Amino acid sequence: MSTAKNYLAEIFNFIKTISKKQGTGQLKIVAQNQQWEFFFLQGRMVYAVTPEHRVRRWLRSLKQQNCYHLFKEHYSQSEEYHPWEYS
């Protein structure tokens, strides 16, 4: 258990360093067959994702920002959009 705490402390310190140096970019962490991606802009974490269900999160975010209609405009009324993650 202490090893896990050490890894978390190391990750936390690395994120603090990115923040202090106002870094911009992507931090990818892989552990025990899981992956996380953190995106930074001028030292601030702006987004964090895992590879699973990226399309669902994208569509949900569009709906929350009331922008989903912009996406739907690319499809005719007879054409339905069904992302593979909803299959």
The 8 nearest C-alpha neighbors of each residue, nearest first, counted from 0:
[[1, 3, 2, 4, 5, 6, 7, 8],
 [0, 2, 4, 3, 5, 6, 7, 8],
 [3, 1, 5, 0, 4, 6, 7, 8],
 [4, 2, 6, 0, 5, 1, 7, 8],
 [3, 5, 1, 7, 2, 6, 8, 0],
 [6, 4, 2, 8, 3, 7, 9, 1],
 [7, 5, 9, 3, 8, 4, 10, 2],
 [6, 8, 4, 10, 9, 5, 11, 3],
 [7, 9, 11, 5, 6, 10, 4, 12],
 [10, 8, 6, 12, 7, 11, 5, 13],
 [11, 9, 13, 7, 12, 8, 6, 14],
 [10, 12, 8, 14, 13, 9, 7, 15],
 [13, 11, 15, 9, 14, 10, 8, 16],
 [12, 14, 16, 10, 15, 11, 9, 17],
 [15, 13, 17, 11, 16, 12, 10, 18],
 [16, 14, 12, 18, 13, 17, 19, 11],
 [15, 17, 13, 19, 18, 14, 20, 12],
 [18, 16, 22, 14, 20, 15, 42, 19],
 [17, 19, 42, 21, 15, 16, 20, 43],
 [18, 20, 16, 21, 17, 15, 42, 22],
 [19, 21, 17, 22, 18, 16, 42, 41],
 [42, 22, 20, 41, 18, 19, 17, 23],
 [21, 23, 42, 17, 41, 20, 18, 40],
 [24, 22, 40, 39, 41, 42, 21, 25],
 [25, 23, 39, 38, 40, 22, 26, 37],
 [24, 26, 38, 37, 39, 27, 36, 23],
 [27, 25, 37, 36, 38, 28, 24, 39],
 [26, 28, 36, 35, 25, 37, 29, 34],
 [29, 27, 35, 34, 36, 26, 30, 33],
 [28, 30, 34, 33, 35, 27, 32, 31],
 [31, 29, 33, 32, 34, 28, 35, 6],
 [30, 32, 33, 29, 34, 28, 35, 3],
 [33, 31, 30, 34, 29, 28, 35, 50],
 [34, 32, 30, 31, 29, 35, 49, 28],
 [33, 35, 29, 28, 49, 30, 32, 36],
 [36, 34, 49, 28, 27, 48, 29, 37],
 [35, 37, 27, 48, 47, 26, 49, 28],
 [38, 36, 47, 26, 25, 46, 27, 39],
 [37, 39, 25, 46, 44, 45, 24, 47],
 [40, 38, 44, 23, 24, 43, 45, 42],
 [39, 41, 23, 43, 42, 44, 22, 45],
 [42, 40, 21, 22, 23, 43, 39, 18],
 [21, 43, 41, 18, 22, 40, 17, 39],
 [44, 42, 39, 40, 41, 45, 18, 21],
 [43, 45, 39, 38, 46, 40, 42, 37],
 [44, 46, 39, 38, 43, 40, 47, 37],
 [45, 47, 38, 44, 37, 48, 39, 36],
 [46, 48, 37, 36, 38, 35, 45, 49],
 [49, 47, 36, 35, 50, 37, 46, 53],
 [48, 50, 35, 51, 34, 36, 47, 53],
 [51, 49, 53, 52, 48, 34, 35, 36],
 [50, 52, 49, 53, 48, 54, 84, 55],
 [53, 51, 55, 54, 84, 56, 50, 49],
 [52, 54, 56, 55, 51, 50, 57, 49],
 [55, 53, 57, 56, 52, 58, 84, 82],
 [54, 56, 58, 52, 57, 53, 59, 84],
 [55, 57, 59, 53, 54, 58, 60, 52],
 [56, 58, 54, 60, 55, 59, 53, 61],
 [59, 57, 61, 55, 60, 56, 54, 62],
 [60, 58, 56, 62, 61, 57, 55, 63],
 [59, 61, 63, 57, 58, 62, 56, 64],
 [62, 60, 67, 66, 58, 64, 59, 63],
 [61, 63, 67, 65, 59, 60, 64, 66],
 [64, 62, 60, 65, 61, 59, 66, 67],
 [63, 65, 61, 62, 66, 60, 67, 59],
 [66, 64, 62, 63, 67, 61, 68, 60],
 [67, 65, 61, 64, 68, 69, 62, 70],
 [66, 68, 61, 62, 70, 69, 65, 71],
 [67, 69, 71, 70, 66, 72, 65, 62],
 [70, 68, 67, 72, 71, 66, 73, 61],
 [69, 71, 67, 68, 72, 73, 66, 74],
 [70, 72, 68, 73, 69, 74, 67, 80],
 [73, 71, 69, 74, 70, 68, 75, 67],
 [72, 74, 71, 70, 75, 69, 68, 80],
 [75, 73, 72, 71, 78, 76, 79, 80],
 [74, 76, 78, 77, 73, 72, 79, 71],
 [75, 77, 78, 74, 79, 72, 71, 73],
 [78, 76, 75, 79, 74, 80, 73, 71],
 [79, 77, 75, 76, 74, 80, 73, 81],
 [80, 78, 81, 77, 74, 76, 75, 71],
 [79, 81, 82, 78, 74, 71, 73, 75],
 [82, 80, 79, 83, 85, 86, 84, 78],
 [81, 83, 84, 85, 80, 86, 54, 55],
 [82, 84, 86, 85, 81, 54, 55, 80],
 [83, 85, 82, 86, 52, 55, 54, 81],
 [84, 86, 83, 82, 81, 55, 52, 54],
 [85, 83, 84, 82, 81, 80, 55, 52]]
